[in-house]
Amino acid sequence: MKTALLSVLALGGVVAAHPALSAPIDEVIARNEALEKEIAAIRKENAALRKSRAITPQSTAQKSKSGSPSEPSPSPSLDPFGAYAADLPPAYKGAVPAEAGQLRLWAEGGAIWSGGDPTYSFFNRTGLSVIAPTSANVPGYFALTPKPGWEAATGFDYRFAASPWHVSGQFRYGEARQSASAAFSEAITVPGAPPTTVISSDSPRADYKETHWLADLALGRDMIGNGPYAMQFKFGVRAAELRSTTIASNPRSVAIVGSGVFFSDVENVVQQSKFLGAGPRFGIDGSAPIGRGWTFDYLGDVAALLGTQKFQRTSSFDNAIVLNNPAFAAPIFDATQRFGAVFNSDIQLGVSYWMSQNLKISASYRLDTFFNVLNTLDIKNDPTRLQLADRYIHGPRLAVTGQF
């Protein structure tokens, strides 16, 4: 005991003799006191938590007796960030779920009318116009344009998740037909002894069919607005084909009454004009809300199509009889092919009604134009000097769209 007392006195003498050592010892004592206070606060908080945990089962039991759910709700006191979540920086808040991608599938159909330059189908008369000049006024051709037809289409549009970008495509096919026919019969009497009667007949007919298809693949981006009512700008590629086919026949005969002299044949003509090309396409597509589930829909495209323009015609003769004897006439074949550029545009306007969040029906009117698209014969029937025909295809459409 004495030894310890002497050691303390000696240490105090050393500290007194050296005042510079007293400052660090004071800091150590102050830190120890602060640490003891923090430990006391932690013990107090732990005691409060233990008390809270002891109370929770009792309150849960009381709630279960009164009909409340038996599982306890998480205690707010156990969530240190719950009361301050609104004040946390964005990095500490819960992540907003990313917007999912959206796929739209649609199908469309309707009637079409075709306009533009006619396709000429020529036939040859039997030649009595030399003897009977009045028959020279009978036309030897049909000017054909398609009557009402039909068109069907289908397509898709996919918007990427959390992005204004889209990928879309469509395919369209349509056709229309027309038929024309005529009948000519002449009888003339040639003076003589006795007089000679000559009878001729012609029954020309032409069946015309015109088909078209186009296919698009494009990337798009929402430029004005967002969501289902955004205006989308599209750019991509379009391929298209227009084809016209004419199959004509003309049974002809000439007979000299009372002489037994007979001439006859069937003239057949197959004529085809076709364009096939592809090129860049640009367009817009969108809709605007009207109210109560109704929207106004619109789209428009322009394209420059580069490809080949073909024309061919084959004439042949069946069952030819000359002076009561079988005869043969060689077929006649004409063909032309050249490279061409066709300007194409379309516009479609209509209204839609959303029957549910994922289904809508639409009614619209569409116009497609193709300029200088088909090689055809002109009124002079010269296969070495073909003309380029325009084509306008328009009509009402009905469509159904589903989105997922």
Secondary structure, 3 states (H helix, E strand, C coil): CHHHHHHHHHHHHHHHHCHHHHHHHHHHHHHHHHHHHHHHHHHHHHHHHHHHHHHHHHHHHHHHHCCCCCCCCCCHHHCCCHHHHHHCCHHHCCCCCCCCCEEEEEEEEEEEEEEECCEEEECCCCCHHHCCHHHHHCCCEEEECCCCEEEEEEEEEEECCCCCEEEEEEEEEEEEEEEEECCEEEEEEECCCCCEEEEEEECCEEEEEEEEEEEEEEEEEEEECCHHHCEEEEEEEEEEEEEEEEEEEEEEEEEECCCCEEEEEEEEEEEEEEEEEEEEEEEEEEEEEEECCEEEEEEEEEEEEEEEEEEEEEEEEEEEEECCEECCCCCEEEEEEEEEEEEEEEEEEEEEEEEECCEEEEEEEEEEEEEEEEEECCCCCCCCCCEEEEEEEEEEEEEEEEEC
